[in-house]
Amino acid sequence: PRIVAISLTSFNDAARVGAPFREGDAVVFELTDAERGAAKRFVDFAAGLCFALEGRMINLTKVLKTDRKVFAIVPKDADFSNAELEHEAGLR
């Protein structure tokens, strides 16, 4: 598995998150520039993917002092640390 980093603005980009995750890759996605409604839909979509495929979802910016909104979804068989995911997102 690898880590795919994506910046999303429109819900039309949802396949860019779903396809690599289905293939077993972790996906780090930034929602900072997405409109609030689209960002919520992305989070709901990603949570659904994680539930259906038994992955996990992480809010990478929850405890950081930043205005960025970055999440990661990690397949159940992938073993990436939060530090690796944060690095791919450009947070560290």
PDB file of N, CA, C and O in Angstrom:
ATOM      1  N   PRO A   1       0.828  -1.208   0.000  1.00  0.00           N
ATOM      2  CA  PRO A   1       0.000   0.000   0.000  1.00  0.00           C
ATOM      3  C   PRO A   1       0.866   1.264   0.000  1.00  0.00           C
ATOM      4  O   PRO A   1       1.984   1.265   0.515  1.00  0.00           O
ATOM      5  N   ARG A   2       0.345   2.304  -0.569  1.00  0.00           N
ATOM      6  CA  ARG A   2       1.024   3.594  -0.590  1.00  0.00           C
ATOM      7  C   ARG A   2       0.073   4.646  -0.049  1.00  0.00           C
ATOM      8  O   ARG A   2      -1.096   4.360   0.207  1.00  0.00           O
ATOM      9  N   ILE A   3       0.569   5.859   0.125  1.00  0.00           N
ATOM     10  CA  ILE A   3      -0.263   6.970   0.585  1.00  0.00           C
ATOM     11  C   ILE A   3      -0.485   7.902  -0.594  1.00  0.00           C
ATOM     12  O   ILE A   3       0.468   8.353  -1.229  1.00  0.00           O
ATOM     13  N   VAL A   4      -1.749   8.188  -0.884  1.00  0.00           N
ATOM     14  CA  VAL A   4      -2.135   9.094  -1.962  1.00  0.00           C
ATOM     15  C   VAL A   4      -2.624  10.385  -1.314  1.00  0.00           C
ATOM     16  O   VAL A   4      -3.542  10.352  -0.494  1.00  0.00           O
ATOM     17  N   ALA A   5      -2.031  11.513  -1.667  1.00  0.00           N
ATOM     18  CA  ALA A   5      -2.437  12.812  -1.110  1.00  0.00           C
ATOM     19  C   ALA A   5      -3.221  13.593  -2.164  1.00  0.00           C
ATOM     20  O   ALA A   5      -2.789  13.712  -3.311  1.00  0.00           O
ATOM     21  N   ILE A   6      -4.378  14.122  -1.763  1.00  0.00           N
ATOM     22  CA  ILE A   6      -5.278  14.815  -2.679  1.00  0.00           C
ATOM     23  C   ILE A   6      -5.839  16.060  -1.996  1.00  0.00           C
ATOM     24  O   ILE A   6      -6.098  16.054  -0.792  1.00  0.00           O
ATOM     25  N   SER A   7      -6.024  17.122  -2.771  1.00  0.00           N
ATOM     26  CA  SER A   7      -6.752  18.297  -2.296  1.00  0.00           C
ATOM     27  C   SER A   7      -8.088  18.309  -3.022  1.00  0.00           C
ATOM     28  O   SER A   7      -8.126  18.209  -4.248  1.00  0.00           O
ATOM     29  N   LEU A   8      -9.166  18.428  -2.292  1.00  0.00           N
ATOM     30  CA  LEU A   8     -10.508  18.348  -2.873  1.00  0.00           C
ATOM     31  C   LEU A   8     -11.257  19.668  -2.720  1.00  0.00           C
ATOM     32  O   LEU A   8     -11.153  20.336  -1.691  1.00  0.00           O
ATOM     33  N   THR A   9     -12.001  20.031  -3.741  1.00  0.00           N
ATOM     34  CA  THR A   9     -12.833  21.229  -3.648  1.00  0.00           C
ATOM     35  C   THR A   9     -14.277  20.950  -4.040  1.00  0.00           C
ATOM     36  O   THR A   9     -15.191  21.603  -3.534  1.00  0.00           O
ATOM     37  N   SER A  10     -14.493  20.001  -4.922  1.00  0.00           N
ATOM     38  CA  SER A  10     -15.831  19.696  -5.414  1.00  0.00           C
ATOM     39  C   SER A  10     -16.152  18.235  -5.127  1.00  0.00           C
ATOM     40  O   SER A  10     -15.270  17.380  -5.199  1.00  0.00           O
ATOM     41  N   PHE A  11     -17.400  17.946  -4.803  1.00  0.00           N
ATOM     42  CA  PHE A  11     -17.771  16.562  -4.515  1.00  0.00           C
ATOM     43  C   PHE A  11     -17.617  15.675  -5.745  1.00  0.00           C
ATOM     44  O   PHE A  11     -17.588  14.449  -5.629  1.00  0.00           O
ATOM     45  N   ASN A  12     -17.520  16.285  -6.915  1.00  0.00           N
ATOM     46  CA  ASN A  12     -17.278  15.514  -8.136  1.00  0.00           C
ATOM     47  C   ASN A  12     -15.940  14.780  -8.087  1.00  0.00           C
ATOM     48  O   ASN A  12     -15.707  13.865  -8.877  1.00  0.00           O
ATOM     49  N   ASP A  13     -15.068  15.169  -7.173  1.00  0.00           N
ATOM     50  CA  ASP A  13     -13.756  14.546  -7.021  1.00  0.00           C
ATOM     51  C   ASP A  13     -13.787  13.318  -6.111  1.00  0.00           C
ATOM     52  O   ASP A  13     -12.735  12.757  -5.801  1.00  0.00           O
ATOM     53  N   ALA A  14     -14.953  12.900  -5.687  1.00  0.00           N
ATOM     54  CA  ALA A  14     -15.059  11.797  -4.718  1.00  0.00           C
ATOM     55  C   ALA A  14     -14.382  10.519  -5.213  1.00  0.00           C
ATOM     56  O   ALA A  14     -13.816   9.779  -4.408  1.00  0.00           O
ATOM     57  N   ALA A  15     -14.428  10.249  -6.493  1.00  0.00           N
ATOM     58  CA  ALA A  15     -13.798   9.036  -7.027  1.00  0.00           C
ATOM     59  C   ALA A  15     -12.286   9.058  -6.807  1.00  0.00           C
ATOM     60  O   ALA A  15     -11.662   8.001  -6.714  1.00  0.00           O
ATOM     61  N   ARG A  16     -11.691  10.248  -6.723  1.00  0.00           N
ATOM     62  CA  ARG A  16     -10.247  10.353  -6.485  1.00  0.00           C
ATOM     63  C   ARG A  16      -9.878   9.844  -5.091  1.00  0.00           C
ATOM     64  O   ARG A  16      -8.728   9.477  -4.850  1.00  0.00           O
ATOM     65  N   VAL A  17     -10.847   9.821  -4.176  1.00  0.00           N
ATOM     66  CA  VAL A  17     -10.646   9.265  -2.836  1.00  0.00           C
ATOM     67  C   VAL A  17     -11.014   7.781  -2.827  1.00  0.00           C
ATOM     68  O   VAL A  17     -10.271   6.956  -2.297  1.00  0.00           O
ATOM     69  N   GLY A  18     -12.143   7.454  -3.405  1.00  0.00           N
ATOM     70  CA  GLY A  18     -12.663   6.091  -3.347  1.00  0.00           C
ATOM     71  C   GLY A  18     -11.842   5.058  -4.087  1.00  0.00           C
ATOM     72  O   GLY A  18     -11.617   3.964  -3.569  1.00  0.00           O
ATOM     73  N   ALA A  19     -11.389   5.381  -5.291  1.00  0.00           N
ATOM     74  CA  ALA A  19     -10.677   4.393  -6.112  1.00  0.00           C
ATOM     75  C   ALA A  19      -9.379   3.908  -5.467  1.00  0.00           C
ATOM     76  O   ALA A  19      -9.184   2.697  -5.359  1.00  0.00           O
ATOM     77  N   PRO A  20      -8.480   4.801  -5.032  1.00  0.00           N
ATOM     78  CA  PRO A  20      -7.252   4.288  -4.414  1.00  0.00           C
ATOM     79  C   PRO A  20      -7.517   3.547  -3.094  1.00  0.00           C
ATOM     80  O   PRO A  20      -6.838   2.570  -2.780  1.00  0.00           O
ATOM     81  N   PHE A  21      -8.510   4.019  -2.328  1.00  0.00           N
ATOM     82  CA  PHE A  21      -8.824   3.353  -1.060  1.00  0.00           C
ATOM     83  C   PHE A  21      -9.309   1.928  -1.316  1.00  0.00           C
ATOM     84  O   PHE A  21      -8.903   0.997  -0.620  1.00  0.00           O
ATOM     85  N   ARG A  22     -10.174   1.758  -2.313  1.00  0.00           N
ATOM     86  CA  ARG A  22     -10.663   0.425  -2.674  1.00  0.00           C
ATOM     87  C   ARG A  22      -9.528  -0.499  -3.092  1.00  0.00           C
ATOM     88  O   ARG A  22      -9.591  -1.709  -2.872  1.00  0.00           O
ATOM     89  N   GLU A  23      -8.487   0.075  -3.698  1.00  0.00           N
ATOM     90  CA  GLU A  23      -7.337  -0.706  -4.158  1.00  0.00           C
ATOM     91  C   GLU A  23      -6.343  -1.002  -3.026  1.00  0.00           C
ATOM     92  O   GLU A  23      -5.344  -1.688  -3.247  1.00  0.00           O
ATOM     93  N   GLY A  24      -6.611  -0.488  -1.811  1.00  0.00           N
ATOM     94  CA  GLY A  24      -5.777  -0.793  -0.665  1.00  0.00           C
ATOM     95  C   GLY A  24      -4.806   0.290  -0.261  1.00  0.00           C
ATOM     96  O   GLY A  24      -3.970   0.075   0.616  1.00  0.00           O
ATOM     97  N   ASP A  25      -4.900   1.465  -0.893  1.00  0.00           N
ATOM     98  CA  ASP A  25      -4.015   2.573  -0.547  1.00  0.00           C
ATOM     99  C   ASP A  25      -4.657   3.479   0.499  1.00  0.00           C
ATOM    100  O   ASP A  25      -5.878   3.631   0.544  1.00  0.00           O
ATOM    101  N   ALA A  26      -3.817   4.076   1.336  1.00  0.00           N
ATOM    102  CA  ALA A  26      -4.298   5.103   2.260  1.00  0.00           C
ATOM    103  C   ALA A  26      -4.473   6.396   1.460  1.00  0.00           C
ATOM    104  O   ALA A  26      -3.726   6.652   0.515  1.00  0.00           O
ATOM    105  N   VAL A  27      -5.446   7.195   1.836  1.00  0.00           N
ATOM    106  CA  VAL A  27      -5.695   8.457   1.140  1.00  0.00           C
ATOM    107  C   VAL A  27      -5.713   9.581   2.164  1.00  0.00           C
ATOM    108  O   VAL A  27      -6.459   9.540   3.142  1.00  0.00           O
ATOM    109  N   VAL A  28      -4.875  10.585   1.921  1.00  0.00           N
ATOM    110  CA  VAL A  28      -4.856  11.804   2.725  1.00  0.00           C
ATOM    111  C   VAL A  28      -5.540  12.862   1.878  1.00  0.00           C
ATOM    112  O   VAL A  28      -5.117  13.136   0.755  1.00  0.00           O
ATOM    113  N   PHE A  29      -6.603  13.459   2.419  1.00  0.00           N
ATOM    114  CA  PHE A  29      -7.304  14.453   1.606  1.00  0.00           C
ATOM    115  C   PHE A  29      -7.526  15.738   2.395  1.00  0.00           C
ATOM    116  O   PHE A  29      -7.894  15.732   3.570  1.00  0.00           O
ATOM    117  N   GLU A  30      -7.283  16.842   1.685  1.00  0.00           N
ATOM    118  CA  GLU A  30      -7.424  18.170   2.279  1.00  0.00           C
ATOM    119  C   GLU A  30      -8.727  18.798   1.808  1.00  0.00           C
ATOM    120  O   GLU A  30      -9.049  18.790   0.620  1.00  0.00           O
ATOM    121  N   LEU A  31      -9.466  19.340   2.766  1.00  0.00           N
ATOM    122  CA  LEU A  31     -10.760  19.966   2.477  1.00  0.00           C
ATOM    123  C   LEU A  31     -10.756  21.464   2.771  1.00  0.00           C
ATOM    124  O   LEU A  31     -11.815  22.091   2.793  1.00  0.00           O
ATOM    125  N   THR A  32      -9.598  22.035   2.992  1.00  0.00           N
ATOM    126  CA  THR A  32      -9.494  23.439   3.382  1.00  0.00           C
ATOM    127  C   THR A  32     -10.190  24.371   2.396  1.00  0.00           C
ATOM    128  O   THR A  32     -10.854  25.323   2.806  1.00  0.00           O
ATOM    129  N   ASP A  33     -10.044  24.103   1.100  1.00  0.00           N
ATOM    130  CA  ASP A  33     -10.612  24.985   0.083  1.00  0.00           C
ATOM    131  C   ASP A  33     -11.999  24.572  -0.389  1.00  0.00           C
ATOM    132  O   ASP A  33     -12.569  25.222  -1.266  1.00  0.00           O
ATOM    133  N   ALA A  34     -12.547  23.511   0.173  1.00  0.00           N
ATOM    134  CA  ALA A  34     -13.890  23.057  -0.199  1.00  0.00           C
ATOM    135  C   ALA A  34     -14.945  23.874   0.542  1.00  0.00           C
ATOM    136  O   ALA A  34     -14.730  24.301   1.676  1.00  0.00           O
ATOM    137  N   GLU A  35     -16.071  24.082  -0.104  1.00  0.00           N
ATOM    138  CA  GLU A  35     -17.190  24.736   0.575  1.00  0.00           C
ATOM    139  C   GLU A  35     -17.667  23.832   1.709  1.00  0.00           C
ATOM    140  O   GLU A  35     -17.510  22.612   1.659  1.00  0.00           O
ATOM    141  N   ARG A  36     -18.244  24.448   2.719  1.00  0.00           N
ATOM    142  CA  ARG A  36     -18.648  23.703   3.921  1.00  0.00           C
ATOM    143  C   ARG A  36     -19.532  22.497   3.603  1.00  0.00           C
ATOM    144  O   ARG A  36     -19.304  21.410   4.135  1.00  0.00           O
ATOM    145  N   GLY A  37     -20.525  22.673   2.750  1.00  0.00           N
ATOM    146  CA  GLY A  37     -21.430  21.573   2.396  1.00  0.00           C
ATOM    147  C   GLY A  37     -20.705  20.445   1.689  1.00  0.00           C
ATOM    148  O   GLY A  37     -20.944  19.273   1.979  1.00  0.00           O
ATOM    149  N   ALA A  38     -19.823  20.790   0.764  1.00  0.00           N
ATOM    150  CA  ALA A  38     -19.050  19.775   0.043  1.00  0.00           C
ATOM    151  C   ALA A  38     -18.105  19.058   1.003  1.00  0.00           C
ATOM    152  O   ALA A  38     -17.935  17.842   0.912  1.00  0.00           O
ATOM    153  N   ALA A  39     -17.495  19.797   1.914  1.00  0.00           N
ATOM    154  CA  ALA A  39     -16.573  19.185   2.888  1.00  0.00           C
ATOM    155  C   ALA A  39     -17.318  18.163   3.751  1.00  0.00           C
ATOM    156  O   ALA A  39     -16.803  17.075   4.012  1.00  0.00           O
ATOM    157  N   LYS A  40     -18.517  18.511   4.187  1.00  0.00           N
ATOM    158  CA  LYS A  40     -19.306  17.582   4.999  1.00  0.00           C
ATOM    159  C   LYS A  40     -19.638  16.324   4.205  1.00  0.00           C
ATOM    160  O   LYS A  40     -19.564  15.216   4.737  1.00  0.00           O
ATOM    161  N   ARG A  41     -20.004  16.489   2.936  1.00  0.00           N
ATOM    162  CA  ARG A  41     -20.313  15.333   2.093  1.00  0.00           C
ATOM    163  C   ARG A  41     -19.087  14.435   1.922  1.00  0.00           C
ATOM    164  O   ARG A  41     -19.204  13.210   1.954  1.00  0.00           O
ATOM    165  N   PHE A  42     -17.915  15.043   1.740  1.00  0.00           N
ATOM    166  CA  PHE A  42     -16.678  14.266   1.628  1.00  0.00           C
ATOM    167  C   PHE A  42     -16.423  13.450   2.882  1.00  0.00           C
ATOM    168  O   PHE A  42     -16.095  12.266   2.805  1.00  0.00           O
ATOM    169  N   VAL A  43     -16.573  14.083   4.034  1.00  0.00           N
ATOM    170  CA  VAL A  43     -16.332  13.384   5.300  1.00  0.00           C
ATOM    171  C   VAL A  43     -17.320  12.230   5.449  1.00  0.00           C
ATOM    172  O   VAL A  43     -16.932  11.131   5.846  1.00  0.00           O
ATOM    173  N   ASP A  44     -18.583  12.466   5.138  1.00  0.00           N
ATOM    174  CA  ASP A  44     -19.586  11.403   5.212  1.00  0.00           C
ATOM    175  C   ASP A  44     -19.261  10.266   4.246  1.00  0.00           C
ATOM    176  O   ASP A  44     -19.375   9.092   4.599  1.00  0.00           O
ATOM    177  N   PHE A  45     -18.857  10.617   3.029  1.00  0.00           N
ATOM    178  CA  PHE A  45     -18.490   9.631   2.014  1.00  0.00           C
ATOM    179  C   PHE A  45     -17.301   8.796   2.490  1.00  0.00           C
ATOM    180  O   PHE A  45     -17.320   7.569   2.395  1.00  0.00           O
ATOM    181  N   ALA A  46     -16.274   9.462   2.998  1.00  0.00           N
ATOM    182  CA  ALA A  46     -15.077   8.771   3.467  1.00  0.00           C
ATOM    183  C   ALA A  46     -15.402   7.871   4.657  1.00  0.00           C
ATOM    184  O   ALA A  46     -14.881   6.760   4.755  1.00  0.00           O
ATOM    185  N   ALA A  47     -16.253   8.341   5.553  1.00  0.00           N
ATOM    186  CA  ALA A  47     -16.658   7.527   6.701  1.00  0.00           C
ATOM    187  C   ALA A  47     -17.400   6.279   6.229  1.00  0.00           C
ATOM    188  O   ALA A  47     -17.216   5.197   6.786  1.00  0.00           O
ATOM    189  N   GLY A  48     -18.232   6.429   5.212  1.00  0.00           N
ATOM    190  CA  GLY A  48     -18.946   5.284   4.649  1.00  0.00           C
ATOM    191  C   GLY A  48     -17.993   4.272   4.030  1.00  0.00           C
ATOM    192  O   GLY A  48     -18.160   3.065   4.205  1.00  0.00           O
ATOM    193  N   LEU A  49     -16.986   4.771   3.300  1.00  0.00           N
ATOM    194  CA  LEU A  49     -15.972   3.877   2.738  1.00  0.00           C
ATOM    195  C   LEU A  49     -15.278   3.091   3.841  1.00  0.00           C
ATOM    196  O   LEU A  49     -15.095   1.878   3.739  1.00  0.00           O
ATOM    197  N   CYS A  50     -14.898   3.799   4.889  1.00  0.00           N
ATOM    198  CA  CYS A  50     -14.196   3.147   6.004  1.00  0.00           C
ATOM    199  C   CYS A  50     -15.075   2.103   6.673  1.00  0.00           C
ATOM    200  O   CYS A  50     -14.607   1.016   7.011  1.00  0.00           O
ATOM    201  N   PHE A  51     -16.334   2.427   6.861  1.00  0.00           N
ATOM    202  CA  PHE A  51     -17.241   1.469   7.487  1.00  0.00           C
ATOM    203  C   PHE A  51     -17.405   0.229   6.606  1.00  0.00           C
ATOM    204  O   PHE A  51     -17.305  -0.900   7.086  1.00  0.00           O
ATOM    205  N   ALA A  52     -17.656   0.449   5.324  1.00  0.00           N
ATOM    206  CA  ALA A  52     -17.917  -0.663   4.409  1.00  0.00           C
ATOM    207  C   ALA A  52     -16.692  -1.559   4.220  1.00  0.00           C
ATOM    208  O   ALA A  52     -16.818  -2.778   4.103  1.00  0.00           O
ATOM    209  N   LEU A  53     -15.508  -0.946   4.191  1.00  0.00           N
ATOM    210  CA  LEU A  53     -14.291  -1.709   3.920  1.00  0.00           C
ATOM    211  C   LEU A  53     -13.430  -1.920   5.164  1.00  0.00           C
ATOM    212  O   LEU A  53     -12.272  -2.326   5.061  1.00  0.00           O
ATOM    213  N   GLU A  54     -13.999  -1.642   6.340  1.00  0.00           N
ATOM    214  CA  GLU A  54     -13.359  -1.873   7.636  1.00  0.00           C
ATOM    215  C   GLU A  54     -12.040  -1.125   7.808  1.00  0.00           C
ATOM    216  O   GLU A  54     -11.103  -1.630   8.427  1.00  0.00           O
ATOM    217  N   GLY A  55     -11.982   0.084   7.253  1.00  0.00           N
ATOM    218  CA  GLY A  55     -10.802   0.915   7.413  1.00  0.00           C
ATOM    219  C   GLY A  55     -10.954   1.836   8.610  1.00  0.00           C
ATOM    220  O   GLY A  55     -11.848   1.668   9.440  1.00  0.00           O
ATOM    221  N   ARG A  56     -10.060   2.811   8.679  1.00  0.00           N
ATOM    222  CA  ARG A  56     -10.161   3.794   9.757  1.00  0.00           C
ATOM    223  C   ARG A  56      -9.985   5.188   9.160  1.00  0.00           C
ATOM    224  O   ARG A  56      -9.297   5.377   8.157  1.00  0.00           O
ATOM    225  N   MET A  57     -10.618   6.142   9.800  1.00  0.00           N
ATOM    226  CA  MET A  57     -10.559   7.536   9.354  1.00  0.00           C
ATOM    227  C   MET A  57      -9.946   8.369  10.464  1.00  0.00           C
ATOM    228  O   MET A  57     -10.274   8.199  11.638  1.00  0.00           O
ATOM    229  N   ILE A  58      -9.048   9.276  10.081  1.00  0.00           N
ATOM    230  CA  ILE A  58      -8.328  10.091  11.050  1.00  0.00           C
ATOM    231  C   ILE A  58      -8.419  11.560  10.644  1.00  0.00           C
ATOM    232  O   ILE A  58      -8.156  11.910   9.494  1.00  0.00           O
ATOM    233  N   ASN A  59      -8.788  12.405  11.583  1.00  0.00           N
ATOM    234  CA  ASN A  59      -8.741  13.853  11.367  1.00  0.00           C
ATOM    235  C   ASN A  59      -7.321  14.286  11.742  1.00  0.00           C
ATOM    236  O   ASN A  59      -7.002  14.412  12.924  1.00  0.00           O
ATOM    237  N   LEU A  60      -6.481  14.509  10.747  1.00  0.00           N
ATOM    238  CA  LEU A  60      -5.069  14.790  11.002  1.00  0.00           C
ATOM    239  C   LEU A  60      -4.817  16.174  11.592  1.00  0.00           C
ATOM    240  O   LEU A  60      -3.763  16.404  12.186  1.00  0.00           O
ATOM    241  N   THR A  61      -5.760  17.094  11.441  1.00  0.00           N
ATOM    242  CA  THR A  61      -5.546  18.458  11.929  1.00  0.00           C
ATOM    243  C   THR A  61      -6.324  18.770  13.193  1.00  0.00           C
ATOM    244  O   THR A  61      -6.319  19.911  13.654  1.00  0.00           O
ATOM    245  N   LYS A  62      -6.987  17.786  13.754  1.00  0.00           N
ATOM    246  CA  LYS A  62      -7.833  18.014  14.933  1.00  0.00           C
ATOM    247  C   LYS A  62      -7.051  18.602  16.104  1.00  0.00           C
ATOM    248  O   LYS A  62      -7.545  19.505  16.780  1.00  0.00           O
ATOM    249  N   VAL A  63      -5.854  18.113  16.351  1.00  0.00           N
ATOM    250  CA  VAL A  63      -5.088  18.576  17.511  1.00  0.00           C
ATOM    251  C   VAL A  63      -3.978  19.564  17.141  1.00  0.00           C
ATOM    252  O   VAL A  63      -3.238  20.025  18.011  1.00  0.00           O
ATOM    253  N   LEU A  64      -3.864  19.885  15.861  1.00  0.00           N
ATOM    254  CA  LEU A  64      -2.835  20.836  15.428  1.00  0.00           C
ATOM    255  C   LEU A  64      -3.388  22.251  15.401  1.00  0.00           C
ATOM    256  O   LEU A  64      -4.580  22.454  15.170  1.00  0.00           O
ATOM    257  N   LYS A  65      -2.528  23.222  15.634  1.00  0.00           N
ATOM    258  CA  LYS A  65      -2.955  24.620  15.558  1.00  0.00           C
ATOM    259  C   LYS A  65      -2.806  25.080  14.117  1.00  0.00           C
ATOM    260  O   LYS A  65      -1.781  25.643  13.733  1.00  0.00           O
ATOM    261  N   THR A  66      -3.851  24.832  13.323  1.00  0.00           N
ATOM    262  CA  THR A  66      -3.859  25.201  11.918  1.00  0.00           C
ATOM    263  C   THR A  66      -5.298  25.404  11.468  1.00  0.00           C
ATOM    264  O   THR A  66      -6.233  24.861  12.056  1.00  0.00           O
ATOM    265  N   ASP A  67      -5.454  26.190  10.420  1.00  0.00           N
ATOM    266  CA  ASP A  67      -6.779  26.386   9.831  1.00  0.00           C
ATOM    267  C   ASP A  67      -7.063  25.354   8.745  1.00  0.00           C
ATOM    268  O   ASP A  67      -8.160  25.310   8.190  1.00  0.00           O
ATOM    269  N   ARG A  68      -6.067  24.527   8.449  1.00  0.00           N
ATOM    270  CA  ARG A  68      -6.249  23.504   7.414  1.00  0.00           C
ATOM    271  C   ARG A  68      -7.168  22.397   7.932  1.00  0.00           C
ATOM    272  O   ARG A  68      -7.247  22.136   9.133  1.00  0.00           O
ATOM    273  N   LYS A  69      -7.860  21.755   6.987  1.00  0.00           N
ATOM    274  CA  LYS A  69      -8.732  20.623   7.305  1.00  0.00           C
ATOM    275  C   LYS A  69      -8.235  19.438   6.485  1.00  0.00           C
ATOM    276  O   LYS A  69      -8.458  19.364   5.277  1.00  0.00           O
ATOM    277  N   VAL A  70      -7.558  18.516   7.162  1.00  0.00           N
ATOM    278  CA  VAL A  70      -6.956  17.371   6.482  1.00  0.00           C
ATOM    279  C   VAL A  70      -7.344  16.081   7.200  1.00  0.00           C
ATOM    280  O   VAL A  70      -7.230  15.968   8.421  1.00  0.00           O
ATOM    281  N   PHE A  71      -7.802  15.118   6.413  1.00  0.00           N
ATOM    282  CA  PHE A  71      -8.219  13.818   6.926  1.00  0.00           C
ATOM    283  C   PHE A  71      -7.447  12.716   6.212  1.00  0.00           C
ATOM    284  O   PHE A  71      -6.869  12.938   5.148  1.00  0.00           O
ATOM    285  N   ALA A  72      -7.445  11.542   6.802  1.00  0.00           N
ATOM    286  CA  ALA A  72      -6.856  10.372   6.157  1.00  0.00           C
ATOM    287  C   ALA A  72      -7.799   9.192   6.343  1.00  0.00           C
ATOM    288  O   ALA A  72      -8.442   9.044   7.382  1.00  0.00           O
ATOM    289  N   ILE A  73      -7.866   8.362   5.315  1.00  0.00           N
ATOM    290  CA  ILE A  73      -8.553   7.084   5.446  1.00  0.00           C
ATOM    291  C   ILE A  73      -7.522   5.999   5.144  1.00  0.00           C
ATOM    292  O   ILE A  73      -6.780   6.073   4.165  1.00  0.00           O
ATOM    293  N   VAL A  74      -7.500   4.996   6.010  1.00  0.00           N
ATOM    294  CA  VAL A  74      -6.475   3.955   5.939  1.00  0.00           C
ATOM    295  C   VAL A  74      -7.172   2.597   5.898  1.00  0.00           C
ATOM    296  O   VAL A  74      -7.969   2.280   6.781  1.00  0.00           O
ATOM    297  N   PRO A  75      -6.872   1.794   4.871  1.00  0.00           N
ATOM    298  CA  PRO A  75      -7.473   0.455   4.791  1.00  0.00           C
ATOM    299  C   PRO A  75      -7.072  -0.416   5.980  1.00  0.00           C
ATOM    300  O   PRO A  75      -6.049  -0.176   6.621  1.00  0.00           O
ATOM    301  N   LYS A  76      -7.884  -1.419   6.262  1.00  0.00           N
ATOM    302  CA  LYS A  76      -7.657  -2.247   7.459  1.00  0.00           C
ATOM    303  C   LYS A  76      -6.315  -2.959   7.443  1.00  0.00           C
ATOM    304  O   LYS A  76      -5.753  -3.201   8.511  1.00  0.00           O
ATOM    305  N   ASP A  77      -5.780  -3.305   6.287  1.00  0.00           N
ATOM    306  CA  ASP A  77      -4.517  -4.037   6.231  1.00  0.00           C
ATOM    307  C   ASP A  77      -3.296  -3.145   6.033  1.00  0.00           C
ATOM    308  O   ASP A  77      -2.178  -3.650   5.933  1.00  0.00           O
ATOM    309  N   ALA A  78      -3.487  -1.842   5.976  1.00  0.00           N
ATOM    310  CA  ALA A  78      -2.364  -0.912   5.787  1.00  0.00           C
ATOM    311  C   ALA A  78      -1.879  -0.443   7.158  1.00  0.00           C
ATOM    312  O   ALA A  78      -2.674  -0.215   8.070  1.00  0.00           O
ATOM    313  N   ASP A  79      -0.581  -0.306   7.282  1.00  0.00           N
ATOM    314  CA  ASP A  79       0.002   0.082   8.561  1.00  0.00           C
ATOM    315  C   ASP A  79       0.834   1.356   8.388  1.00  0.00           C
ATOM    316  O   ASP A  79       2.044   1.299   8.172  1.00  0.00           O
ATOM    317  N   PHE A  80       0.165   2.495   8.486  1.00  0.00           N
ATOM    318  CA  PHE A  80       0.842   3.785   8.404  1.00  0.00           C
ATOM    319  C   PHE A  80       0.663   4.510   9.725  1.00  0.00           C
ATOM    320  O   PHE A  80      -0.421   4.487  10.308  1.00  0.00           O
ATOM    321  N   SER A  81       1.721   5.153  10.200  1.00  0.00           N
ATOM    322  CA  SER A  81       1.616   5.940  11.432  1.00  0.00           C
ATOM    323  C   SER A  81       0.993   7.292  11.120  1.00  0.00           C
ATOM    324  O   SER A  81       0.983   7.728   9.968  1.00  0.00           O
ATOM    325  N   ASN A  82       0.477   7.950  12.142  1.00  0.00           N
ATOM    326  CA  ASN A  82      -0.053   9.298  11.960  1.00  0.00           C
ATOM    327  C   ASN A  82       1.038  10.234  11.450  1.00  0.00           C
ATOM    328  O   ASN A  82       0.766  11.119  10.639  1.00  0.00           O
ATOM    329  N   ALA A  83       2.268  10.044  11.919  1.00  0.00           N
ATOM    330  CA  ALA A  83       3.380  10.892  11.475  1.00  0.00           C
ATOM    331  C   ALA A  83       3.616  10.744   9.969  1.00  0.00           C
ATOM    332  O   ALA A  83       3.874  11.736   9.286  1.00  0.00           O
ATOM    333  N   GLU A  84       3.532   9.528   9.449  1.00  0.00           N
ATOM    334  CA  GLU A  84       3.691   9.317   8.005  1.00  0.00           C
ATOM    335  C   GLU A  84       2.577  10.001   7.224  1.00  0.00           C
ATOM    336  O   GLU A  84       2.824  10.633   6.197  1.00  0.00           O
ATOM    337  N   LEU A  85       1.353   9.870   7.717  1.00  0.00           N
ATOM    338  CA  LEU A  85       0.215  10.497   7.057  1.00  0.00           C
ATOM    339  C   LEU A  85       0.325  12.017   7.097  1.00  0.00           C
ATOM    340  O   LEU A  85       0.050  12.688   6.102  1.00  0.00           O
ATOM    341  N   GLU A  86       0.725  12.559   8.241  1.00  0.00           N
ATOM    342  CA  GLU A  86       0.897  14.003   8.384  1.00  0.00           C
ATOM    343  C   GLU A  86       2.007  14.502   7.465  1.00  0.00           C
ATOM    344  O   GLU A  86       1.894  15.588   6.895  1.00  0.00           O
ATOM    345  N   HIS A  87       3.063  13.735   7.315  1.00  0.00           N
ATOM    346  CA  HIS A  87       4.156  14.110   6.427  1.00  0.00           C
ATOM    347  C   HIS A  87       3.662  14.213   4.977  1.00  0.00           C
ATOM    348  O   HIS A  87       3.979  15.176   4.279  1.00  0.00           O
ATOM    349  N   GLU A  88       2.898  13.233   4.537  1.00  0.00           N
ATOM    350  CA  GLU A  88       2.357  13.240   3.165  1.00  0.00           C
ATOM    351  C   GLU A  88       1.415  14.416   2.943  1.00  0.00           C
ATOM    352  O   GLU A  88       1.293  14.916   1.825  1.00  0.00           O
ATOM    353  N   ALA A  89       0.754  14.854   3.999  1.00  0.00           N
ATOM    354  CA  ALA A  89      -0.166  15.994   3.902  1.00  0.00           C
ATOM    355  C   ALA A  89       0.569  17.323   3.981  1.00  0.00           C
ATOM    356  O   ALA A  89      -0.036  18.380   3.806  1.00  0.00           O
ATOM    357  N   GLY A  90       1.864  17.275   4.241  1.00  0.00           N
ATOM    358  CA  GLY A  90       2.624  18.517   4.382  1.00  0.00           C
ATOM    359  C   GLY A  90       2.386  19.210   5.705  1.00  0.00           C
ATOM    360  O   GLY A  90       2.569  20.422   5.818  1.00  0.00           O
ATOM    361  N   LEU A  91       1.980  18.454   6.700  1.00  0.00           N
ATOM    362  CA  LEU A  91       1.719  19.022   8.025  1.00  0.00           C
ATOM    363  C   LEU A  91       2.950  18.983   8.917  1.00  0.00           C
ATOM    364  O   LEU A  91       2.995  19.682   9.930  1.00  0.00           O
ATOM    365  N   ARG A  92       3.949  18.182   8.564  1.00  0.00           N
ATOM    366  CA  ARG A  92       5.193  18.047   9.343  1.00  0.00           C
ATOM    367  C   ARG A  92       6.371  18.136   8.419  1.00  0.00           C
ATOM    368  O   ARG A  92       7.514  18.047   8.867  1.00  0.00           O
TER     369      ARG A  92
END
